[in-house]
Amino acid sequence: MYKLTVVYDMPSDPDSFRAHYRDTHIPLVRALPGVRRINYSFDLESLGEEPAPFCLFEAWFDDAAALGAAMTSPEGERTAADVPNFSDALPLMFHGPATEV
């Protein structure tokens, strides 16, 4: 499996972020070709002194090629174009192999 992780910092309007994310953005993500599983978490708490992100998102694909195909598809372009509609800043995004244990 191959995983995309997205980290969002605290938005200026958390309630609006949550509503748009759940009602608009997640349906766009579900439409990505090749996506196998998605999950997200709001209101995370840090175990240390650094603030935790506001939202953490993860999506699983078969491999890096499947993620690349999803991101460059029309559905991927629509999903990326939606981010400024709910997030004040570009999120931190990273990807790599995911191993289940």
C-alpha positions as CSV (number, residue, x, y, z in Angstrom):
1,M,0.0,0.0,0.0
2,Y,1.0,3.6,-0.5
3,K,-0.2,6.5,1.7
4,L,-0.8,10.2,1.2
5,T,-0.8,12.2,4.5
6,V,-2.1,15.8,4.7
7,V,-1.7,18.0,7.7
8,Y,-3.8,21.2,8.2
9,D,-3.0,23.9,10.7
10,M,-5.7,25.6,12.8
11,P,-8.0,27.6,10.5
12,S,-9.3,31.0,11.3
13,D,-12.9,29.6,11.3
14,P,-12.8,26.0,12.5
15,D,-16.5,25.4,12.3
16,S,-16.6,26.5,8.6
17,F,-13.5,24.4,7.9
18,R,-15.2,21.3,9.4
19,A,-18.5,21.7,7.5
20,H,-16.9,22.3,4.2
21,Y,-14.3,19.5,4.7
22,R,-17.0,16.9,5.6
23,D,-19.7,18.0,3.2
24,T,-17.7,19.1,0.1
25,H,-14.1,18.1,0.2
26,I,-14.4,14.5,1.4
27,P,-16.9,13.6,-1.4
28,L,-14.3,15.0,-3.9
29,V,-11.6,12.8,-2.3
30,R,-13.9,9.7,-2.5
31,A,-14.2,10.3,-6.2
32,L,-10.4,10.0,-6.8
33,P,-9.7,7.0,-9.0
34,G,-7.8,4.3,-7.2
35,V,-8.3,5.5,-3.7
36,R,-8.6,2.5,-1.4
37,R,-9.2,4.0,2.0
38,I,-9.5,7.4,3.6
39,N,-9.7,8.8,7.1
40,Y,-9.4,12.1,8.8
41,S,-9.2,13.4,12.4
42,F,-10.1,16.9,13.8
43,D,-9.0,18.4,17.1
44,L,-5.9,16.3,17.7
45,E,-4.0,16.7,20.9
46,S,-0.2,16.8,21.2
47,L,1.7,14.6,23.6
48,G,4.4,17.2,23.7
49,E,4.6,21.0,23.9
50,E,4.2,21.6,20.2
51,P,0.6,22.3,19.1
52,A,-1.0,19.4,17.3
53,P,-2.4,20.0,13.8
54,F,-6.1,20.9,13.5
55,C,-6.8,18.1,10.9
56,L,-4.9,15.1,9.8
57,F,-5.9,13.3,6.6
58,E,-4.7,10.0,5.2
59,A,-5.6,8.2,1.9
60,W,-4.3,4.8,0.8
61,F,-3.6,3.7,-2.8
62,D,-2.1,0.6,-4.3
63,D,1.2,2.2,-5.1
64,A,2.9,5.5,-6.0
65,A,1.7,5.3,-9.6
66,A,-1.9,5.0,-8.5
67,L,-1.5,8.1,-6.3
68,G,0.1,10.0,-9.1
69,A,-2.7,9.0,-11.5
70,A,-5.3,10.1,-8.9
71,M,-3.6,13.5,-8.3
72,T,-3.3,14.3,-12.0
73,S,-6.8,13.1,-12.9
74,P,-9.7,15.6,-13.4
75,E,-11.0,14.5,-10.0
76,G,-7.6,15.2,-8.4
77,E,-7.5,18.6,-10.0
78,R,-11.0,19.4,-8.6
79,T,-10.0,18.2,-5.2
80,A,-6.8,20.3,-5.2
81,A,-8.7,23.3,-6.4
82,D,-11.1,23.0,-3.5
83,V,-8.5,23.4,-0.8
84,P,-8.4,27.3,-0.8
85,N,-12.2,27.2,-0.3
86,F,-11.8,26.0,3.3
87,S,-8.1,26.3,4.3
88,D,-6.3,29.5,5.1
89,A,-2.9,28.1,4.0
90,L,-1.6,25.3,1.9
91,P,-1.4,22.1,4.0
92,L,1.7,20.0,4.5
93,M,1.5,17.0,2.2
94,F,3.7,13.9,2.1
95,H,3.5,10.4,0.8
96,G,5.3,7.1,0.9
97,P,5.0,3.3,1.4
98,A,2.7,2.2,4.2
99,T,3.3,-1.1,5.9
100,E,0.5,-2.7,8.0
101,V,1.8,-4.7,10.9
